Amino acid sequence: LEKRFSCVEFDFKTNQLFVEDKAQKDKQILSYGFSPQLIGNKIIVGAKFLDFSADINKLSVGDTIVGINNVIYNGNNSCQILNEMLQSKYKKAPITLSISKNNRTTNFTLTQKSL
């Protein structure tokens, strides 16, 4: 078990064995430094990593996301917007994030970094 798994736990209450594969433990996790969140009819910056990058530092939790990669959010295409971000993440490509703040739209080009 030690050679294949990085963690092995046994739950004596339920008699279940839990294992964590070593390959997953060593896997690099990439992020753009923020997490979008759908609230009502808006997509907002739901969370951000502190000191991730200069551009992420300019964002505030609660800022309205109006587009990603020139796909503009129209109130009905939240899945398309979030899918645009995921597709870029899988391709390890940067994204252009459009934020509305104080009645101004600002674009940020964000690249992924390892966490």
C-alpha positions as CSV (number, residue, x, y, z in Angstrom):
1,L,0.0,0.0,0.0
2,E,2.8,2.5,0.8
3,K,4.3,2.3,-2.6
4,R,1.1,3.1,-4.5
5,F,-0.7,5.4,-2.2
6,S,0.4,8.6,-0.4
7,C,-2.3,8.3,2.3
8,V,-4.2,5.3,3.7
9,E,-6.9,5.7,6.3
10,F,-9.3,3.3,7.9
11,D,-12.7,4.4,9.4
12,F,-13.4,1.9,12.2
13,K,-17.0,3.1,12.6
14,T,-18.0,2.3,9.0
15,N,-15.3,-0.3,8.3
16,Q,-14.2,1.6,5.2
17,L,-10.7,2.0,3.8
18,F,-9.8,5.4,2.1
19,V,-6.7,5.7,0.0
20,E,-5.1,8.7,-1.9
21,D,-3.2,7.9,-5.0
22,K,0.4,9.3,-5.1
23,A,-0.2,10.6,-8.7
24,Q,-2.9,12.9,-7.4
25,K,-0.7,14.1,-4.5
26,D,2.1,15.3,-6.9
27,K,-0.3,16.8,-9.5
28,Q,0.3,20.5,-10.1
29,I,-2.8,22.7,-9.4
30,L,-3.1,25.7,-11.6
31,S,-5.3,28.8,-11.0
32,Y,-6.1,32.2,-12.4
33,G,-6.2,33.5,-8.8
34,F,-9.9,34.0,-8.4
35,S,-13.2,32.0,-8.4
36,P,-16.3,33.2,-10.2
37,Q,-19.7,32.9,-8.4
38,L,-23.2,33.1,-9.9
39,I,-25.5,35.1,-7.6
40,G,-29.0,35.8,-8.9
41,N,-28.5,37.2,-12.4
42,K,-24.9,38.3,-11.9
43,I,-21.5,36.6,-12.1
44,I,-19.2,38.0,-9.5
45,V,-15.7,37.5,-8.2
46,G,-16.6,35.1,-5.4
47,A,-13.1,34.6,-4.0
48,K,-9.5,35.6,-4.8
49,F,-6.1,34.6,-3.7
50,L,-4.2,37.4,-1.9
51,D,-1.0,38.6,-3.5
52,F,-1.5,36.2,-6.4
53,S,-0.7,38.8,-9.1
54,A,-0.8,42.6,-9.6
55,D,-4.0,42.3,-11.6
56,I,-5.7,40.0,-9.0
57,N,-4.8,42.5,-6.3
58,K,-6.9,45.1,-8.3
59,L,-10.0,42.9,-8.0
60,S,-12.4,42.9,-5.1
61,V,-14.6,40.1,-4.0
62,G,-18.1,41.1,-5.3
63,D,-16.8,42.8,-8.5
64,T,-19.2,42.1,-11.4
65,I,-17.8,39.9,-14.2
66,V,-19.2,41.1,-17.5
67,G,-17.2,38.8,-19.8
68,I,-14.5,36.3,-20.3
69,N,-12.5,36.1,-23.6
70,N,-14.8,38.6,-25.4
71,V,-17.9,36.5,-24.5
72,I,-20.1,39.1,-23.0
73,Y,-22.5,38.1,-20.2
74,N,-26.1,38.8,-21.1
75,G,-27.9,37.4,-18.1
76,N,-28.7,34.1,-19.9
77,N,-25.3,32.7,-20.9
78,S,-23.6,32.1,-17.5
79,C,-22.8,28.5,-18.5
80,Q,-21.1,29.7,-21.7
81,I,-19.1,32.3,-19.7
82,L,-17.9,29.7,-17.1
83,N,-17.2,27.2,-19.8
84,E,-15.0,29.7,-21.6
85,M,-12.9,30.0,-18.5
86,L,-12.7,26.2,-18.1
87,Q,-11.7,25.6,-21.7
88,S,-8.9,28.2,-21.4
89,K,-7.8,26.5,-18.1
90,Y,-7.6,23.1,-19.8
91,K,-5.6,24.6,-22.7
92,K,-3.4,26.4,-20.1
93,A,-4.1,29.6,-22.0
94,P,-4.5,33.1,-20.5
95,I,-8.0,34.6,-20.2
96,T,-9.2,38.1,-20.7
97,L,-11.5,39.0,-17.8
98,S,-13.8,41.9,-18.1
99,I,-14.9,43.5,-14.8
100,S,-17.5,46.2,-14.2
101,K,-16.6,48.4,-11.2
102,N,-17.8,51.9,-10.4
103,N,-19.7,52.0,-13.8
104,R,-16.4,51.3,-15.7
105,T,-15.4,48.2,-17.5
106,T,-11.8,47.1,-17.1
107,N,-10.1,44.2,-18.9
108,F,-7.4,42.0,-17.3
109,T,-5.3,39.4,-19.0
110,L,-4.8,36.6,-16.4
111,T,-2.4,33.7,-16.7
112,Q,-2.4,30.6,-14.6
113,K,0.0,30.0,-11.8
114,S,0.8,27.0,-9.7
115,L,-0.7,27.0,-6.2
